[in-house]
Amino acid sequence: MSQFISVFDMLKIGVGPSSSHTLGPWRAAEQWIQFLKTAAIFNDIEGIRIDLFGSLALTGKGHATDYAVLLGLSGADPEYIPISDMDAIINDIKILKKLQLNKEREINFSIENVVFNKSFLPFHANGIIFRGFCKGKEVATQTYYSIGGGFIVQEDDHLEEEIEITKKNFPFPINRAFQLEAFCEKEGVLISDIVLKNELELRTADEIDQELNRIWDTMLECMYIGCHTEGKLPGGLNVKRRAFSSHQKLIKDTSYTDKNEWVTAIRSTEVKFREILKWVSCFALSVNEVNAALGRVVTAPTNGSAGVIPSVLMYYLVIENHDADFDDIKKFLLTAGEIGSLFKKNATISAAMGGCQAEIGVSSAMAAAALAELLGGTAAQCLVAAEIAMEHHLGLTCDPIGGLVQIPCIERNAMGAIKAIHAAEMALETDPKEVKVPLDKVIDTMWETAKDMHKNYKETSEGGLAMHVGFADC
């Protein structure tokens, strides 16, 4: 049976710093609340304990997993909660030792009730167990897994949501890249056209446009905030924000008043090769600095790789095509989402399962294919672009220093964006019939590499840079 994963599943709006460690556990907490209500025991719960396992525990402090769970239990929505409200909610819990359960009931709660267990549950590296108590007895226990990109599952029904969706008769059922290419060739259309026709089975054209516009607006807002915020990032590493000073040097004395005028202002700046590299890097850095500061970003396909896709799309809008409009943005996001779904269906987008190749590698492949389409590439060339981008991220480890998404994560987004642009250009000069390594083979190789990779290099902060560079060095 063919799985269907919507572009709106791959590109989700949420709060940083991590889709696996923040957005996923946040959504799991919301789902557990619904379980309590369905079981008619929500009003009986007097105490709660949350156990985090594996990667969620090993890097959970640096990724604010404990805070995310508490915000989810408090009834806050990661898409819409004002960022400034989050600290107030957490501080009230810490000081008052009370939790406003789903904004409906107040129960006693201590921050120590979030327990970090370094052991791994067998099903997935990111495990979380919610336990509810009544009169001293454990009455409601559920286990969830955060599998990357904000997706959450339970062990016994981990494909239930996708399988339910696939009962619809989608015009173009796709599991593999070769199927996508075949549909495009048969219909004589682009990847974005195929994706749109499938999405129309779930939403109206207006709803699709509205949501894609909201996603892009969030991306643009994130870049704008990042480029206009200076200082150091939280967490103790004393990492200085670099997008601010880089942006000042690039924008010079050009004037503007908001993010939309900002796009026009950038188009008027110097665009020599070095400046283009700096602009793309600046855009990527800005997004992931906002992400590292627990700001609002779009999973693309994860929070840790959130800077690649917006920076490459911004490159097209302000450097490559000054006449680009929403139709171009729409095509880019639709194509990127479909490529990301191929990796999720056949490999992983979780760094806890596959290392950073599953985040930056996948995001670079998504961006490369999408850019290739906007630059006039065929569907086959777009898939070549995705293959080139991923091929040169194979084996990339995830080794965040201090369990924070700052070093090397922020810079990796800039590198992934540049690789995506280069991959797209190379693909446009390539005859797909001459390609020796198809995208499906690279996806399979990426998954095999992930399974062979030592767990120390899968978002545990127990290997690589995380072991050789510490807080004392910063």
Salt bridges, closest charged atoms under 4 A:
GLU30 OE1 - ARG27 NH1 2.73
ASP51 OD1 - ARG49 NH2 2.75
ASP51 OD2 - ARG131 NE 2.90
ASP66 OD2 - LYS61 NZ 3.47
ASP77 OD1 - ARG27 NH2 3.79
GLU79 OE2 - ARG27 NH2 3.54
GLU79 OE1 - ARG214 NH2 2.69
GLU104 OE2 - LYS37 NZ 2.42
GLU138 OE2 - ARG131 NH1 3.28
GLU164 OE2 - LYS167 NZ 3.35
GLU199 OE1 - ARG203 NH1 3.39
ASP209 OD1 - LYS330 NZ 2.85
GLU211 OE1 - ARG214 NH2 3.10
ASP217 OD1 - LYS259 NZ 3.42
GLU221 OE1 - LYS259 NZ 3.32
GLU270 OE1 - LYS252 NZ 3.89
GLU270 OE2 - LYS272 NZ 3.49
GLU391 OE2 - HIS392 NE2 4.00
ASP399 OD1 - ARG412 NH2 3.28
GLU411 OE2 - ARG242 NH2 2.82
ASP440 OD1 - ARG176 NE 3.68
ASP444 OD2 - ARG176 NH2 2.81
GLU448 OE2 - LYS451 NZ 3.02
GLU459 OE2 - HIS21 ND1 3.31
GLU459 OE2 - HIS63 NE2 3.24
GLU462 OE1 - LYS455 NZ 3.41
